[in-house]
Amino acid sequence: MFKQDRAAAAGAGAGAGLSAASAGGPAASLSREALARIDPQLAADYPFTLNMYAVPPRDELTLTQFELLALDRLRVLRAIETARLRAKSDDDVARLIEPVVNKHLELKRNTLVRAAGPQVLYEQRRKDHISHFILRLAFCRSDDLRQWFVRQEVELFKFRFGIEQQVDRDAFIALANLDLAPVSFEDMCREKMAAAGVAPTAPAAQRQELLSRFAADVRATYPHVVQQHQQQTGGSESDALRRAVFYRVPFERVCELVGRRAVLLMGGAAYVPESERLVLVANAFRAALSDSLMATAKALPRLDEEDRLMPVLDSLARQYLDREYKSTGPRSGTIRHEDIAGLSQHFPPCMQNLYQTLRHNAHLKHVGRLHLGLFLKGIGMPLEEALVFWRKAFHKMSDDEYNKKGYVYNVRYNYGMEGKRTDYTPYSCAKIITSMQPGAGDAHGCPFRHFSPERLGEMMQRLSVSEQGAGEILRTSREGHYQLACTRLFELTRGRVHAAAQAQQNQQAAGQGGPPAFQLVEPIEHPNQWFDLSMGLESGEHKGSARTPAKPGPAANGRMSTPGQVKIQTQTQTQTQTQTPMQTQTQTQTQMDYEFDDVDMDALAELEREMDR
Amino acid sequence: MLGGDSPARVRAADSTAESPARAALAEAGTGEKRAGGGVDGGAANGSPGPRKRWARIDSDSDEGDEHGDDSGARHSGSPAQARQQQPAVVDDLDETALQTMDVDAIVAPIIKQELTADLALLLTIFYKRLFPFKEMHQWLSYGNVDPNYFTHREFSFTQASDAYIRFQSYKTADELKSEILRLCPVKIDIGAVYNVKPKDARAVSSSAFVPLERELVFDVDMTDYDEIRTCCKGAEVCGKCWNFMSIAIKVVDRAMREDFGFKHILWVFSGRRGVHCWVADQRARKLTAEARRAIVSYLEVVKGGENMAKKVNLRGAQMHPSISSSYTICSKYFVPVLLEEMKILSTQERWAKVLQLIPDESIRRNLDAAWKSHPNATDTERWNQLKAALAREQKPMLNTISRDILLQYTYPRLDAHVSIGMNHLLKSPFCVHPKTGRVCVPIDPKACDKFDPSAVPTIEELVHELDKIPAGAGNTDGSSRTPDYEHTSLKPYIDMFKRDFLAGMGESIRSALRAKREDLDKELTF
């Protein structure tokens, strides 16, 4: 009923829009007043593509719609997560997620109100609004879920902020009430003089010296700001500085910029240039969303939706959860400590490095032990064997010292027998790459991320990687695609070792010819995945890892990787045949399959079919 | 078991000095039942004897290990679990062992390398008469603006038996003192302020027990400099390498004060080969983990583990003002300390390490050849050649290399985990380092160049000084008008703690309270 009203109102608005357009002519941007003339409802409810989601929607939905809207947004959020893993720069991320966002959650900008019609804009923004709130319900219930959801939503917000029109950004910020007081370079100079204890009445020479040094500091901190202002208006550097606008905020509000040393700090205040305003806005968005999620979590039990909504919400959230490596393979619990030396050829480079360091030094520091220990647990080494393995590995240490240092405790901890008694799972690549950065004396880390190019080169030489291949891997890791580099290394080393075993599959796959490539069914995202793949190749199974046992379908499909270009082969689903624009989508899909084997895949597929119709 | 030989060894030792302090302790020992426990309790409990136990502490109590290595799992364990680790040493004393102990024998002169069971006795005297409980309590109460601040603070203790007791909390300074006298810990750690009294943490679920606030802390340890220092390794320190600590203090102290606007900063000697920093401003105590991470990353310049040779990679020729201020500090030390004293370019083995930081093969080869053919050149000459060789190249990438090398060899190396984790522990100021016996005294950042770690008083020196207090000047139970520390070489350090740290903080707290009260007054006059 309400929907009908809406459509009618939108229709009327569209009419008004047309007349306004003919009167005013095409404008580059559209003021809120103009938008209000075209469609007052749109201007009142959703004046921008950006939304702080402060007000919950008041709509009626069928249960199916509820689920479909949520799934669409979930696809986008998951694509964002994957893009963040794969790409380094914001631009690359934007490029990767744009097609997915446009497919599932497109929001047309205000300038398109006439071309697309205000009701389309309204519907799109309404869908965005509702789906956000549905996922809030699904993702408010644990710390992990909340964190994940906030991270992806902030990322989506930033992406949209980036493509929104400047006028609308400004208007959005004005409306969002962010409490930003702009300061000029002169204001900053005054504050600097006060901080340095130089009175405005001090000798001119003294002031001059302080201020020229300060100007140099400001230029060094914000080279792009000065450049930009100079490009826009010409003039000297100091003119450009004088025109620049900064926001003075407590440094705690822009941790991201502080961590990157992208702001000047003075007495606890950070001076944020206008170009980095997004960080302030995004942080306000993040803070508001985190608070609301906590509030939602508290309110959820009172909803009394046990039978109707809860099952849906559960299944939505579960698609994120449980993305852990579970040792379910046939080797589970059968690996003995004396097997490790023989198996180490199947270790991924990070674990091989740890294992060799351990062999060499008869010692490993804490995080290294954690990584290798959990990895070994993941490949199927039971606690009793692990205890023997680690004791033997630390052979230079006396029994007494070994016991006293708590290494036994450490090993038992990994197996959930001590401490929090959590059955810990091995670390994924993402975790190894992003958390617990190696410090002095640490051997852990992702070789592609934490090794110097020389050291990485040596490693590849030891693995007898061709010069061309090594160059490619170095380049890929330098660009920040650590997992792709690792995947490539697998293809080049493990692929060759098992070329014979694969020959047949390759022939089938290669169909149209091309060089015989040693294909991988999925990108390396977990050290244990490397191990499983490598072992799988050896035993000739040639299918996915232990984590995807139930997944039917073509395991090795037939795309070639052209030399000199890294292309990840994914376990493509039959319906996704399109190549490049769909690649992100495909990868996301694959990752899902890979990581969420607890999800009811049939139900998902069912939903998907419904979507396609 | 092993403990069997220990009383015999102690008895066999010379007993020459008639020490009032120790005599007093003998009383305390029988009276309080705990004092001697450190000596024989272990044997009674069937754990290895005292000597062994101290050896254990020695071998493992490197600050670096504590935070970065082995204790990782323990430090993050749940309170309930941490308590499970604590053996029942404390309440389970063997009375007969106490009686058979020859107290006089313990007065034997103590050799530094062999701080054995005697340390337990020295510690009891130290905690009883010297440790500044009152001042520590005053600090950690922060003017009692929040009455829960002291009571909800985590203390944890490492005992001689290596029992590790986490999540303790106390109502008053006296309660803390009597508990410390009872446990006689070799190490006291201070943790965060929690939402629940840490002692009651067991009563609530682990997710409902969260750290709310803690000082922003930094831990700089000499082991992280092992790859660059040429004078010492591991636990050793000398005047040359102590310069690294001076640089760290100056760089971090400046950034904290000028960039972040913090005022109440306490620098403490870690007892052997490192320094700790406590930033105690209210704003610093309230920082989120994210903000702490940002600060660490703001300060961090030397990055990467053993597999990364070049650890300083600043982008571009222009340095952030904070880094360029630090660079100014670092460059003052580079020539006199790294080149002239440590001689990092004097042998091929040493200069190879420096040269591998240059990403240009031909420059590396040329310099290596030139230096080999002139074995008598000084390090400073070689450094100038290196700079000239890099400057000759027209590639902007190479022009910043000498700067990066300088920073890699001088810039502070912080233990990030300690600073970021709110629930991480840091050794309390005024503790005694169990291996060196030195007290973790405050360091004046303005005079850190003059700080000499080998001149820091040791526990045995201090106890000896206590013995020399003329009769009537002090009182053995510590209740005299002038505190005992006034008569020892600990005095200047405690005075500095009160004058430079507590007094300033008191002023800040008072003015904050005044402002609050004025606000209230304004409301009331309406």
Interface residues (C-beta under 8 A of the other chain):
Chain A: A195 D217 R219 A220 T221 P223 F251 E252 C255 E256 V258 G259 R260 R261 L264 L265 M266 G267 G268 A269 N353 T357 K365 H366 V367 L370 D400 E401 K404 K405 G406 Y407 Y409 N410 Y413 E418 G419 K420 R421 Q437 P438 G439 A440 G441 D442 A443 H444 G445 P447 H450 F451 S452 E454 R455
Chain B: P48 K52 R56 S59 D60 G64 G68 D69 D70 S71 G72 A73 R74 S76 G77 S78 Q81 Q85 D162 S206 T223 D224 Y225 D226 E227 E258 D259 F260 G261 F262 R283 L287 T288 E290 A291 R293 A294 I295 S297 Y298 K303 G304 G305 E306 N307 M308 A309 K310 G316 Q318 M319 H320 P321 S322 I323 S324 Q356 R413 D415 A416
